Amino acid sequence: MAIEHRQPQGLVDIRDKILDKGLVVAGDVKVSLANVELLTIQLRLVICSVDKAEAIGINWWRSDRFYSADARGLNEPKDYEALKARVHELEQQLNARALPTAKSERKGR
C-alpha cells in the first residue's frame, strides 16, 4: 500500500493557481426597510491574470481612457499640435490683456 504525501501549498502556489485558472466572486447586497427595497448592490469580482482575462473576453482596459493612450487619442499628432497651438494662442491673449494694466499702473505712480 503506497502512502501519498501531500505537500502543503504556500501562498505563492495558491496565487499562481488563482491567476492561472481564475476566481469569480459574486453576490448581492440588498437593503430594505419595512419590506421596501431601498438599495441593491450587485458585486461581481473576477481575479485572474491579464492573459486569462483576455482569453475569456475581458479586456476593458484597452478602451478605458484612464488606462490606454490609444483610447485617449493622444497618439494623434494633429490633435496634440492643434491643442498646443490653441494653448499658445490663449496665452498670448492673456498676456496682451495683462500688459496694458501693468503699464497703466506704472504711469499712475
Backbone bond lengths (Angstrom), bond angles and torsions (degrees), N, CA, C in turn:
res aa  C-N    CA-C-N  psi(-1)  N-CA   C-N-CA  omega(-1)  CA-C   N-CA-C  phi
1 M - - - 1.442 - - 1.521 107.91 -
2 A 1.314 115.71 124.12 1.460 121.10 -177.80 1.520 109.81 -86.70
3 I 1.298 114.67 137.17 1.468 120.22 178.31 1.524 107.56 -99.41
4 E 1.295 114.75 126.57 1.465 120.19 -178.51 1.519 109.06 -96.57
5 H 1.321 115.85 122.77 1.457 120.50 177.94 1.522 108.73 -100.41
6 R 1.295 116.34 122.88 1.472 121.09 178.36 1.516 108.92 -95.45
7 Q 1.289 114.78 132.13 1.457 120.66 177.34 1.529 108.66 -82.83
8 P 1.313 117.81 136.06 1.465 118.85 176.05 1.525 109.48 -67.19
9 Q 1.317 115.66 140.19 1.450 119.90 -179.28 1.521 109.16 -91.22
10 G 1.295 114.36 132.28 1.457 119.60 176.95 1.516 110.68 -88.21
11 L 1.289 115.83 173.95 1.466 121.03 179.82 1.519 112.13 -61.48
12 V 1.322 116.77 -34.88 1.464 120.18 179.68 1.521 110.45 -64.88
13 D 1.334 117.01 -42.16 1.466 120.35 178.11 1.521 111.26 -63.70
14 I 1.303 116.14 -42.69 1.468 120.37 179.69 1.524 110.35 -64.92
15 R 1.332 116.57 -44.07 1.461 120.18 178.18 1.520 111.14 -60.26
16 D 1.327 117.32 -44.31 1.462 120.81 179.45 1.518 112.01 -61.41
17 K 1.331 116.56 -41.12 1.467 119.42 178.36 1.519 111.41 -65.33
18 I 1.328 117.04 -41.74 1.464 120.69 179.85 1.524 110.34 -63.93
19 L 1.334 116.95 -45.49 1.458 119.58 -179.04 1.518 111.72 -67.80
20 D 1.330 117.22 -34.12 1.455 120.93 -179.89 1.521 112.01 -73.47
21 K 1.313 117.26 -47.78 1.464 122.18 -176.67 1.521 112.02 -88.22
22 G 1.329 116.73 -37.80 1.452 121.10 -176.55 1.511 111.23 100.35
23 L 1.308 115.58 155.92 1.460 122.09 179.50 1.522 107.11 -141.65
24 V 1.312 116.28 130.80 1.467 121.19 179.42 1.519 107.99 -119.56
25 V 1.318 115.41 129.44 1.463 121.88 175.43 1.523 106.28 -121.40
26 A 1.308 116.92 125.84 1.458 120.91 -179.04 1.520 109.19 -132.85
27 G 1.312 115.79 144.60 1.454 119.39 178.16 1.516 111.47 -171.30
28 D 1.298 115.47 161.79 1.463 122.04 178.32 1.520 108.96 -123.54
29 V 1.311 115.04 140.53 1.460 121.19 174.59 1.527 106.24 -119.29
30 K 1.312 116.08 123.03 1.468 120.43 179.97 1.517 109.10 -121.78
31 V 1.329 115.09 133.05 1.459 121.47 177.58 1.523 107.18 -113.21
32 S 1.322 115.61 121.27 1.458 121.03 -178.63 1.518 109.83 -127.95
33 L 1.320 115.09 150.41 1.452 121.80 175.78 1.522 107.05 -135.58
34 A 1.325 116.77 119.95 1.467 123.16 -179.24 1.531 110.73 54.22
35 N 1.327 115.61 47.61 1.465 122.86 179.40 1.523 114.02 62.43
36 V 1.313 117.42 19.61 1.463 121.97 174.78 1.527 107.34 -112.71
37 E 1.307 115.42 118.05 1.458 119.77 -178.17 1.529 109.17 -73.99
38 L 1.311 115.67 118.70 1.461 121.38 -178.09 1.522 112.57 -94.86
39 L 1.306 116.22 -34.83 1.460 119.85 -173.76 1.521 109.70 -152.06
40 T 1.326 115.98 136.33 1.461 121.15 173.73 1.519 107.71 -129.57
41 I 1.311 115.67 127.92 1.460 121.42 177.22 1.515 107.36 -119.76
42 Q 1.317 116.08 122.25 1.456 120.57 177.53 1.523 107.90 -103.08
43 L 1.308 115.59 121.42 1.453 121.54 -178.51 1.520 109.94 -106.61
44 R 1.316 115.42 129.54 1.455 121.47 174.93 1.518 106.42 -134.69
45 L 1.299 116.99 120.23 1.451 122.21 -177.58 1.516 108.78 -126.42
46 V 1.321 115.94 125.26 1.461 121.60 176.83 1.514 107.22 -118.78
47 I 1.321 116.03 123.59 1.459 121.42 177.54 1.525 107.05 -115.84
48 C 1.326 116.44 117.88 1.456 121.09 177.85 1.520 108.69 -165.45
49 S 1.298 116.24 174.42 1.462 119.86 177.80 1.523 109.26 -76.21
50 V 1.320 116.32 164.04 1.461 121.03 178.76 1.531 109.73 -62.37
51 D 1.317 116.88 -41.01 1.464 120.55 178.94 1.524 111.36 -60.49
52 K 1.323 116.37 -44.42 1.463 120.77 179.61 1.529 110.33 -66.26
53 A 1.331 116.93 -40.64 1.469 120.61 178.70 1.522 110.78 -60.35
54 E 1.318 116.54 -44.74 1.470 119.24 179.04 1.523 110.95 -66.24
55 A 1.323 116.99 -34.67 1.467 120.12 179.15 1.527 111.85 -65.18
56 I 1.334 117.28 -31.26 1.465 119.75 179.39 1.528 112.50 -96.71
57 G 1.342 116.06 7.40 1.465 120.22 172.89 1.509 115.96 92.69
58 I 1.316 118.20 16.12 1.463 120.60 177.61 1.520 107.78 -103.88
59 N 1.322 116.94 114.72 1.467 120.58 177.58 1.532 110.99 -151.14
60 W 1.309 116.72 43.28 1.456 122.15 -177.18 1.522 112.55 -61.05
61 W 1.311 118.95 -26.73 1.462 121.34 -177.15 1.521 111.93 -67.43
62 R 1.328 118.00 -17.55 1.468 119.99 178.57 1.522 111.48 -72.61
63 S 1.322 117.69 -27.30 1.462 120.86 -178.49 1.524 113.01 -109.32
64 D 1.317 118.22 -0.01 1.459 121.89 179.26 1.524 109.36 -83.33
65 R 1.325 117.20 124.53 1.467 120.57 -173.96 1.520 113.54 -67.28
66 F 1.327 118.13 -16.36 1.459 120.57 178.20 1.531 112.51 -84.19
67 Y 1.335 117.17 -19.29 1.457 120.56 -176.24 1.527 113.34 -112.78
68 S 1.318 118.15 -11.51 1.455 120.14 -174.60 1.522 110.98 -134.42
69 A 1.319 115.87 126.97 1.470 120.27 176.70 1.520 110.06 -67.20
70 D 1.325 117.95 -31.91 1.458 120.79 178.72 1.522 110.89 -62.83
71 A 1.318 117.58 -39.55 1.464 121.43 -179.45 1.527 111.16 -70.04
72 R 1.327 117.32 -29.90 1.464 120.50 178.39 1.513 111.35 -76.25
73 G 1.323 117.16 -19.06 1.457 119.92 -178.45 1.513 112.76 77.88
74 L 1.308 117.99 18.04 1.456 120.56 -178.87 1.518 112.92 -78.29
75 N 1.298 117.14 -5.94 1.449 119.71 177.72 1.520 111.41 -83.69
76 E 1.307 117.12 -0.38 1.452 121.99 179.06 1.521 109.20 -88.83
77 P 1.324 118.86 104.24 1.471 120.86 -177.91 1.518 112.83 -61.03
78 K 1.335 118.00 -35.27 1.468 120.02 -177.96 1.527 110.75 -65.12
79 D 1.341 118.14 -39.57 1.457 121.03 178.29 1.530 110.47 -65.23
80 Y 1.302 116.48 -42.63 1.457 121.24 179.94 1.526 110.65 -63.77
81 E 1.312 116.80 -44.68 1.465 120.73 179.91 1.524 110.94 -65.87
82 A 1.324 117.98 -38.09 1.462 121.14 178.12 1.525 110.39 -64.98
83 L 1.323 117.28 -42.01 1.463 120.44 177.81 1.523 111.36 -65.69
84 K 1.309 116.27 -40.28 1.463 121.09 179.37 1.534 110.33 -63.25
85 A 1.330 117.30 -42.05 1.465 121.59 178.18 1.529 110.35 -65.27
86 R 1.329 117.29 -40.54 1.472 120.84 179.71 1.526 111.15 -65.07
87 V 1.325 117.99 -41.27 1.466 121.68 178.32 1.529 109.32 -63.27
88 H 1.323 117.27 -42.58 1.472 121.03 179.22 1.537 110.34 -62.37
89 E 1.322 116.59 -42.61 1.471 121.57 178.56 1.534 110.73 -61.64
90 L 1.309 117.91 -44.58 1.467 121.39 179.82 1.527 111.34 -66.26
91 E 1.333 116.93 -37.59 1.469 120.09 176.89 1.524 110.89 -62.99
92 Q 1.324 116.88 -40.09 1.464 120.29 178.14 1.525 111.07 -64.28
93 Q 1.321 117.20 -40.79 1.463 120.76 178.72 1.527 110.63 -63.57
94 L 1.330 116.63 -42.10 1.458 120.15 178.45 1.523 111.40 -64.25
95 N 1.312 116.83 -43.55 1.463 120.88 178.87 1.520 111.39 -64.15
96 A 1.322 117.81 -38.04 1.458 121.49 179.54 1.525 110.75 -65.45
97 R 1.292 118.17 -35.49 1.467 121.27 178.83 1.527 111.19 -75.97
98 A 1.311 117.13 -32.72 1.463 120.68 -177.47 1.522 111.90 -77.03
99 L 1.320 118.87 -32.14 1.467 121.95 -176.81 1.527 113.37 -63.51
100 P 1.336 121.54 -48.89 1.469 119.70 179.39 1.525 112.39 -60.46
101 T 1.295 118.73 -35.81 1.459 121.71 179.07 1.518 110.27 -64.69
102 A 1.306 117.98 -43.06 1.461 121.84 179.97 1.516 110.16 -66.28
103 K 1.355 119.18 -38.84 1.471 122.40 -179.31 1.517 109.93 -68.27
104 S 1.338 118.01 -40.47 1.464 119.71 -179.05 1.520 111.88 -68.85
105 E 1.314 117.77 -31.04 1.455 121.21 176.94 1.521 110.31 -67.46
106 R 1.325 117.28 -37.69 1.462 120.21 179.76 1.533 111.53 -68.48
107 K 1.332 115.78 -38.00 1.469 119.91 -179.71 1.518 110.77 -68.07
108 G 1.310 117.92 -33.43 1.452 122.48 -177.93 1.515 112.87 -69.77
109 R 1.311 119.50 -16.11 1.465 122.56 -176.68 1.458 112.08 -84.31
